[in-house]
Amino acid sequence: MNEDFDRRRESERAYNDVFVRKGCLAAFLSAARRFDAASPGSTEAARAGDDIRAVLPAVASLNVFDVFALKSARVRALVAALGRELPL
């Protein structure tokens, strides 16, 4: 994937008809960690959930969930509730 983004010129590119920006996977991982660590129903959980919702289309377009499994049951449930089918 290194050749997919020219570090000096591109900050986003289309994959499977979705524009993916550099850093979307890091943003997803950060939000997933915050969501998992936050108390259910808390403001922090809501913010992290919103952040996951924002980057999920880009992360899914990269087929990340075909390669990596979500370890957290809470994050898996949120992703599934947002309409993303996850492999077992």
C-alpha positions, 0 to 999 in steps of 0.5 A, a space after each residue: 500500500 505504500 505506493 498507493 499514497 505519494 507522501 508528498 502529494 496525496 492525502 486521500 485516495 478512493 478505494 472501493 468508491 470511498 475516499 480514504 484519507 491518510 490516518 483513517 486507520 490510526 483514527 479508527 484504532 484510537 477511537 476504538 481504544 477510547 470507546 472500549 475504555 470508556 464507561 458505557 453511556 458516558 460522554 467519552 463513549 459517545 464521542 468515541 462512537 461518533 469518531 468510529 462512525 465517521 471513519 468506518 466507511 473508509 476503514 471498511 473500504 480497505 477491507 481491514 476487517 477481512 484481515 484483522 479481527 476486532 478483539 473488543 466485544 463492545 467495539 464489535 457490537 458497535 461496528 455491527 450496529 452501524 451496519 458492517 458485517 464482520 467475518 467470524 
